[in-house]
Amino acid sequence: MRILGIDPGLQTTGFGVVDVSGHSLTYVASGTITTTHLDRGNLPARLKVLFDGIGEVQARYQPDVASVEIVFVNVNPQATLLLGQARGACLTALVSRNLDVAEYTALQMKQAVAGHGKAAKAQVQEMVKRLLKLPGLPGKDAADALGLAITHAHAGASMSRISAATAVTRTTSSMFRGGRTL
């Protein structure tokens, strides 16, 4: 199975691609999609860059599933809103290409990769390097994206078995209980 991990960000979105065979993980690719070359006030153009960039990554690496970080509210509500829109562009790019998307929190990713949810970025980078046997440290955003792919490689099979055995209802902080209303 090939997993695409996405660490969404409005200025820099990280991506990482990992192949999984049994318990074996193999690095395929990683990098970033940046919007820093565009005017900060041109949000639609920046979101389009993210949407198109995720589409290019999907077309090039042909993942079977994607894993995306869930965004929580930060101290600055405006920054949270912008990050949520970047995340939405990434999710839309993935589902418009018929990819199943798993979602994990940063805490879940850090626990899966580094062993504890309070791991620093440098610890995540080092553990991703070790787990994937990389010659050097990946960038911070790419390391988080690879970490999300690794998290899904470890947790995805368990979650699939649980959902097949029981009626698990998907809930996230961004979904309405009764569905969307017009």
N, C-alpha and C positions, 0 to 999 in steps of 0.2 A: 504494500500500500504506500502511496506517495502522499505526504501531508504538507500542506502549505500553511505556515504560521504567519500571522499578520499582527504587528504592533502598531496600531493606528496613531497618527499624529498629523496635525495640520501642516507643520513645517517639514517634518521628516517622518515617513512611515517606513518601518522596517519590515522586511519579508525574509523568510527562511524556508527552504524546502528540504525535507528529510524523507528518505525511503526507509520503510520498516518491513523487516522480514523476521517473523517470530519475535525474539527479544533483541534482535540485531538492528542497530540504527546506522544509517549511512548518510553522510552529508551529500547533498546535491548542489545547492546554491544558496546564496544569501546576498542581501544588499539593502539599499534604501531607495525610496522614491521621495524626492524633495520638491518643495514648492517655493523655496527661498528666492528663486530667480524672478518670481512674480511680485507685483505690488501687494503688500499686506492687506490693502483694502479691497482687493479684487477676489472676494471669497468664491464666487461661482467659478472663476478660472482655476483657482487652486483646487477646488473639489473635482473639477474635470481632470486635472492632472493626476490626482489620486485614482479616480475611477479608471481612466485610461491606462495608468501604470499597472494597477492590479490586473486589468484585462490582459496586458502584455505579458506579465509574469505567468498568469494562468495559461495563456496560449503557448508560451515557450516551454513550461515545465509540466503541463498536463497533470496537475494533482488530482487525487481521488476524493480528497476532503480538505477542508480548510479549518483552521483554528484561529480565533480572533480574541484579543483581550477585551474584557468588559471594562467599561469606563465608569468610575465612580465620581461623585461630586467632589470638586476641589474647593479650596478656600475662595477662589475667584470664580463667581458664577458665569461670567462672560467667557473665561477660558474653558470652562466645562462645556458650555454650549458650543463653542467652536470645535472642541475636540469631539463632541458628540456628532457634529455634522461631518467631520472627517471620517469618523468611524462608520457613519451611515453610508458615505460614498464607497468605502471599502466593502461593507456588507452587500450593498446593492450590486457592486461589480461582481462579487462572488456568486450571489444567488441568481443574477441575470445570466450567468454561465452554467446554471444548474448544478452548482457545487453544494453539497451539504456543509453546514457551518456549525462547528462546536464553539462554545464560548467559555472562557476561563478567566478568573480574576488574576490580578498580578500576584496575590497571595498564594493562590493555587499553583501558579506557574513556579513561583520561587520555592514552594514546598516540594514540588515534583523534581525540580532541577537541582536545587542547592540543599534541600533537606529541612529548611525552615523558612517561614513566610516573611521574615524580616531581613532576608539576605540583601546585601548591597549590590548595586549594578556590577561592580568589579567581581563579586563572588559569582554572580550569574554568568558573566562572561567566561570566567575561569572554568566553571563546571560544564558549560556548553562546549568549550574547547576540549575538555577531557572526555566528555561523553561521546563526542563526535570525532575524536582523535584528529583535531585540526592542528595545523602547524603553528598557528598564531591565534591571538585573541580576535574574535569578531568584533565589529563595532557595537556600541551599546544597543542601538535600535535593532540591528540585525540579530544580536544575541538574544534579546527579548523575544523576537519573532521565532528564532530557532527553539528557544525555550518553550514557547507555546506549542510548536509542532511536537517537541519531545513530550510535553505534558499530555497531548492528545494520544501520542503513541502509547504512553503508559496507562492513561485513564480511559481512553476511548473504548477499548474492548470491554472493560469492566462496565462502563456506562451502557454500552449496547446490550450486554447480557442482562443487566438490571432492568432496562426498559423493555426488553423482550419478555422478561418474567413477570413484570408488574406493570400496572398502568401508571407510568411516570408522566406527569404533566410538566411541560416546559414553562418555567416562569423566570422572568428577568425583571429588573427594575424598570426597564423601558417598555414593558408591555402593559396594556390595559386589561383589567380583570374580565370585563364583559365584552371585549372586542372593541374595535374602533367605531366611533360614531361620527356621523357627518353633520 
